[in-house]
Structures are given as C-alpha cells and as structure tokens.
C-alpha cells in the first residue's frame, strides 16, 4: 500500500484552510475506524488524510439553553457515559453503548458516524427522533441543516466541498417524554446492526403524542416511519396497539436481502423491535 500524506491541524481554522486548499484529494478522519478499513480494502484511495483528532475544541457535551450540544469529535464512549446524555437523551446513550467494541467506542466519533452516511449507523436513528440538527463549517461560513436530510444515500451526504460537521444539536427530552433505541445484530454487541428502531413520544393524559420513529439498516439511509407514528398519535399504550403499529412499521421498512439477512426477516424484526421497545418504556403509561 502506498504511503498517504497525513495532515494533523491543531485548530479548526487550520483544518478548514487545509480542506479548502486540497479539495477532493483529501479525506477527513477522526477516529478513522471506518476510513482505515476502506483504505485497506481499496474502497477509498485518497491522496492525503486530514486528521482532526487533535481538535479538542470539537470534543464536548454541554447544555445550551433547552438544547444539548455535542461536539463532532466526541466519542461514543463519552456519549455513553455522559450524565447529561443519560439525563436528557437516554436513547442516545443506549445507541452509543451498542456501537462496536470498546476500542471502536473509544476512537469512533459522533461526527464520523454521521459523516460516513451508513444506513446501519446506530447513533443516527436516535439523533433523528430527537430532532437533531448539524452545524456545518467552512471557510466561507456556517450553516445549519437537519440531520434527517443530511445523508442522500450510502456514503453520500449534502456536505459541500470544504465543509466539516462541527456540532450536533437537539432539544433535551422533557420530563414527560419516553424514548428507546432497540437494535438487532448477530450479537448484542460487537456486530453491525441488521435493524435499528428509535422511538420518542410525549405522555399526556395516558396517551402518546408527538410520536417520532426512525429505522436503521432497512433502507439506503436511515428513514423515519411517519405512518406508524401517525397511527400511534393520541393512543393509549396497549399490547394490541403495539402489535398494529408493528404491522404498519413493517410496511414502511424497505429492507434488502444481503449476506447478513433477508428483506422479509429484517422487515418483520423492525416490527418486533418496536413491540419490545414500547413494552419496555410504556409499561407504566396507564394510570399516570
């Protein structure tokens, strides 16, 4: 394998200048848990690498009013163990816990997980139901985009030349909101997701409102399940309600058959995971 030139800036401004100067010939890395594999397998052959791992200014979790802000270089381990995330977005902590091995969690970053635009990314469904937005920076300025519209397909995003993800923002969950992230893999941990289901809803007068559901690993990108969410809107939790919601979500799942699973199995499991997760978080809804 040929030697690849690597640049390791110490400031964001320096990183943006290098990105602008080198254009398409440079590939951005942080934890490099995906890119290194792609390079070794010859799926990517960049002229140079832009290593962002020294940019401590992009590694944080903090409250900004009613929002939780996470720097793009924050690792999955830091998210999993953050008291702020556990208090204000527990489903994101659940998703970060499931991500890969301890080594991957210690190196892999939330910005990298998003920028890789993989439909099997575990943090993306959780962030999507949280209503997350991304802050994108370039030397030309800053823009804010919804995470739900960021990926256009496997490995494809709306990032413009010279842009980096610098921050993830989302509203903190209210005290009357419930949420979960459930996923199916070959094993509970250390495996790629076959199906992922993220759920969020508000409990009002024993009924679910403001329901949001996202599905991972069942389409070319992480998708929302609006028909299932609309069915659940205003309903009280019951086993029969969850079963009907599962039937609907199976029709919204657009899985394919590949070496890891079949489309029929994945679509059915999307429904099964929804039932399991709702039973877990909705068990105490009635009688509140």
C-alpha positions in Angstrom: 0.0 0.0 0.0 1.3 3.4 -0.9 2.2 6.0 1.7 -0.6 8.5 2.3 0.3 12.0 3.3 -1.4 13.0 6.6 -2.1 16.5 8.0 -2.9 17.0 11.7 -4.1 20.5 12.3 -4.3 21.9 15.9 -7.1 24.4 15.3 -10.4 24.3 13.4 -9.4 27.3 11.3 -6.2 25.5 10.2 -8.3 22.3 9.4 -10.7 24.3 7.2 -7.9 26.0 5.4 -6.3 22.7 4.5 -9.6 21.3 3.5 -10.2 24.2 1.1 -6.7 24.1 -0.3 -6.5 20.4 -1.0 -10.1 19.9 -2.2 -11.3 16.5 -3.3 -7.8 14.9 -2.8 -8.0 14.9 1.0 -10.2 12.6 3.2 -11.2 13.6 6.7 -10.6 11.3 9.6 -11.0 11.5 13.3 -11.2 8.1 15.0 -10.6 6.6 11.5 -12.5 3.4 12.4 -14.2 3.3 9.0 -11.8 5.1 6.7 -8.8 2.9 7.6 -10.8 -0.2 6.7 -11.9 1.4 3.4 -8.4 2.3 2.5 -7.0 -1.2 3.3 -9.8 -2.8 1.2 -9.0 -0.3 -1.6 -12.5 1.1 -1.4 -11.0 4.5 -0.9 -7.6 5.7 -2.2 -7.2 9.3 -1.0 -4.1 11.4 -1.9 -4.0 12.7 1.7 -5.7 12.4 5.1 -6.9 15.3 7.3 -6.6 14.0 10.9 -8.9 16.0 13.2 -8.2 14.1 16.3 -6.2 16.9 17.9 -9.1 19.4 17.7 -10.1 19.4 21.4 -12.4 22.4 20.6 -14.8 19.9 18.9 -14.9 17.5 21.8 -17.6 18.4 24.4 -21.1 17.7 25.6 -22.9 20.7 27.1 -26.3 22.3 27.6 -27.1 25.4 25.6 -30.4 26.6 26.9 -33.0 24.0 26.1 -30.6 22.2 23.7 -27.9 19.6 24.2 -24.8 20.4 22.1 -22.3 17.7 21.2 -19.0 18.4 19.5 -18.4 16.4 16.4 -15.2 14.8 17.8 -17.0 13.5 20.9 -16.5 9.7 21.1 -19.2 7.1 21.6 -17.7 6.2 24.9 -18.0 9.8 26.1 -21.6 9.9 24.9 -22.5 6.6 26.5 -21.1 7.7 29.9 -22.2 11.4 29.9 -24.6 12.3 32.8 -26.1 15.0 30.6 -26.9 12.5 27.8 -28.3 9.9 30.2 -30.5 12.6 31.8 -31.7 14.4 28.7 -31.4 11.8 25.9 -31.2 8.3 27.3 -31.9 6.6 24.0 -28.7 8.2 22.6 -26.7 6.7 25.5 -28.3 3.3 24.6 -27.3 3.7 21.0 -23.7 4.7 21.9 -23.4 1.7 24.3 -24.2 -0.7 21.4 -21.7 0.7 19.0 -18.9 -1.8 18.3 -16.1 -2.9 20.6 -14.5 -0.9 23.5 -11.7 0.1 21.1 -14.3 1.4 18.5 -16.2 3.3 21.1 -13.1 4.9 22.5 -12.0 6.1 19.0 -15.1 6.5 16.9 -16.8 9.9 17.0 -20.4 11.0 16.6 -19.4 13.3 13.7 -17.6 10.5 11.9 -20.6 8.2 12.5 -22.9 10.7 10.8 -20.5 11.8 8.0 -19.9 8.2 7.0 -23.6 8.1 5.9 -24.0 4.4 6.6 -27.6 3.2 6.9 -26.5 0.9 9.8 -25.1 3.7 12.0 -26.6 3.3 15.5 -26.4 6.9 16.7 -28.3 8.3 13.7 -31.8 6.9 14.3 -31.6 8.0 17.9 -30.5 11.5 16.9 -33.1 11.7 14.2 -36.1 11.1 16.5 -34.5 13.7 18.9 -34.9 16.2 16.0 -31.1 16.8 15.7 -29.6 19.5 13.5 -26.0 19.7 12.4 -23.7 22.7 12.3 -21.5 22.7 9.2 -18.5 24.9 8.9 -16.3 26.0 6.1 -14.0 29.0 5.5 -17.0 30.6 3.7 -19.3 30.4 6.8 -21.6 28.3 8.8 -24.9 26.6 8.0 -27.4 24.6 10.0 -29.1 21.5 8.4 -31.5 18.9 9.8 -29.9 15.5 10.3 -32.8 13.9 8.6 -31.8 15.5 5.3 -28.1 15.1 5.6 -27.5 11.7 4.0 -28.7 11.2 0.5 -27.7 7.5 0.2 -25.0 5.1 1.4 -21.8 7.1 1.8 -23.4 10.2 0.2 -24.2 13.4 2.0 -25.1 17.1 1.3 -21.7 18.3 2.6 -20.3 20.9 0.3 -16.6 21.0 -0.7 -14.6 22.4 2.2 -17.3 21.7 4.9 -17.0 19.9 8.1 -19.5 18.8 10.7 -18.6 20.7 13.9 -21.6 20.2 16.2 -24.8 18.2 16.8 -27.7 20.0 18.5 -31.1 18.7 19.7 -33.7 19.6 22.2 -33.5 17.9 25.6 -36.2 15.4 26.3 -39.0 16.7 28.6 -39.8 15.0 31.9 -42.9 13.6 30.3 -41.3 12.1 27.3 -40.3 8.4 26.7 -37.8 7.0 24.3 -35.8 3.9 23.4 -33.3 2.6 20.9 -33.6 -1.1 20.1 -31.5 -3.0 17.6 -30.9 -6.4 16.2 -27.4 -7.7 15.4 -25.7 -11.0 15.1 -24.8 -10.5 18.7 -25.9 -7.9 21.2 -22.5 -6.1 20.9 -19.6 -6.1 18.5 -21.7 -6.6 15.4 -23.2 -4.5 12.7 -26.8 -3.7 13.0 -29.3 -5.7 11.0 -32.2 -3.5 12.1 -32.4 -0.5 14.4 -35.5 1.2 15.8 -35.5 4.6 17.6 -38.7 5.9 19.3 -39.7 9.0 21.1 -43.1 10.2 22.3 -44.7 12.5 24.9 -47.0 11.1 27.5 -50.1 13.3 28.0 -53.2 12.1 29.9 -52.1 8.5 29.4 -51.8 9.0 25.7 -48.8 9.2 23.3 -48.3 12.4 21.4 -45.6 13.9 19.3 -44.5 10.4 18.3 -41.4 10.0 16.2 -39.9 6.7 14.9 -36.7 6.2 12.9 -35.5 2.9 11.3 -31.9 2.0 10.6 -30.4 -0.7 8.3 -33.7 -1.2 6.4 -33.2 1.3 3.6 -30.3 3.1 1.7 -30.2 5.6 4.5 -31.8 5.9 8.0 -35.5 6.7 7.5 -38.4 7.9 9.5 -41.7 5.9 9.9 -44.3 8.6 9.6 -47.3 6.3 9.0 -46.6 4.3 12.2 -46.1 7.5 14.2 -49.4 8.9 12.9 -51.2 5.7 13.9 -49.8 5.9 17.5 -50.6 9.6 17.8 -53.1 10.1 20.6 -53.5 6.5 21.5 -53.0 4.8 24.9 -50.5 2.1 25.0 -51.8 -1.5 24.9 -50.4 -4.7 23.5 -52.9 -4.7 20.6 -51.9 -1.1 19.8 -48.2 -2.0 19.7 -49.0 -5.1 17.5 -50.9 -3.0 15.0 -48.1 -0.4 15.0 -45.6 -3.2 14.3 -47.7 -4.3 11.3 -47.6 -0.8 9.9 -43.9 -0.3 10.5 -43.1 -3.5 8.7 -44.7 -1.9 5.6 -42.5 1.2 6.0 -39.3 -0.8 6.4 -37.6 -1.1 3.0 -35.0 -3.7 3.8 -33.0 -5.7 1.2 -31.6 -9.2 1.2 -27.9 -9.5 1.5 -25.3 -11.8 3.0 -26.3 -10.8 6.6 -30.1 -11.3 6.4 -33.2 -11.3 4.2 -35.6 -8.5 3.5 -38.6 -10.3 4.9 -36.7 -11.1 8.2 -35.5 -7.5 8.6 -38.9 -6.0 8.0 -40.5 -8.4 10.5 -37.8 -7.6 13.0 -38.5 -3.9 12.7 -42.0 -4.6 14.0 -40.7 -7.0 16.7 -38.2 -4.4 18.0 -40.9 -1.7 18.1 -43.1 -4.0 20.2 -40.2 -4.8 22.5 -39.2 -1.2 23.0 -42.7 0.0 23.5 -43.4 -2.6 26.1 -40.2 -1.6 27.9 -40.9 2.2 28.1 -44.7 2.2 28.0 -45.3 -0.3 30.7 -46.2 2.3 33.2 -48.1 4.8 31.0 -51.7 3.8 32.0 -52.7 5.2 35.4 -50.2 8.0 35.4 
